[in-house]
């Protein structure tokens, strides 16, 4: 019985002894420091630079002036200018169409004869009036005869004025048998032909001016913040050092002449005849109304000599009806801070890196947001480092690690 009890006790003792030996011979654990893994980011070192804002728009080319050419007299068409065809060009004062002048020549001759008779009657009446006055001075003529002579002289004078008026009208009607171009332009359409009888006031052609072309460019009203455009009644005139500052009403632009108004430069681009071309013009005015539905304001760009008639290099025409893309030169920001759009966080904030490579949130004032960049007008200073890589789990004061630096827009960027 004792032997049976000793066997498990012996086995247990051997096990305890084995565990003790293993514990004595165990390897010693060597502690090692835990390495902290920091997020790797890209930053942009801010370097303010001069920046000119560009406002983009699009529109269709329209003529500055478009008119219906109408006849001021009636008659048969006896001559049509070769330029009076759809697409034809003409200069100011060119004859475009002639009507038969025979009837108006006869009216002119009749008016001249009427004037000669009126002059004769007026002369005779004046002599009779003077004669009656002389007789009255000698107390020979009666007052009734004097009054009759005075009245006859007034009637003859009125007839003379009427004869002059008829002669002037006859001369003008004869001149109007030839229709002259009111300005340098082009024919859009015409309806007159040889042998056709036209009535006074009948439209014979549709013409438009080619000295300037205009493009209406609808822009969102917020875009006007970036442009120096005439929003009020007056628009400043370009002056030299010897002149004092002047201002002219916007509607007087055509009278002042080309190059005299200080409007923002605009570049128009379009594809014409299978090639890309561009034309340079300027903004001359804004239209008077704001679209209440779209909140769009229309600015008007003007281009001189759109058909290149004075261009020896054969510049392609800026034809009426052409659809163009426009780039308007806006305000110049002397020290603009431009950051990538990815750097702008929700709520108008950015992540700024301090000298110890720790993150801090900073609220900024955004001047303009573009497709890939943001122009900041407040909240950042030159030399600061802004995080440009995505960091959704950023925490205030968190340490990060940056990569090597390269130059970028508005400063230097590490990538």
Secondary structure, DSSP 8 states (H G I E B T S, - for coil): -HHHHHHHHHHHHHHHHHHHHHHHT-------------EEE-EEEE--EEEEEEEEEEEEEEES-EEEEE-SS-EEEEEE-TT-STT-EE-TT-EEEEE--HHHHHHHHHHHHHHHHHHHHHHHHHHHHHHHHHHHHTT-S-HHHHHHHHHHHHHHHHHHHHHHHHHHHHHHHHHTTEEE-SSSEEEEEE---TT-EE-TT-EEEEEEE-SEEEEEEEEEGGGGGG-----SSEEEB---TTS---EEEGGGHHHH-TT-B---EEEEEEEETTEEEEEEEEEEEEEEEE-TTT-EEEEEEEEESTT-TT-TT------TT-EEEEEEEEEEEEEEEEEEGGG-BTTTEEEEE-TTSBEEEEE-EEEEE-SSEEEEEES--TT-EEE-S--TT--TT-BEEE--EEEETTEEEE-
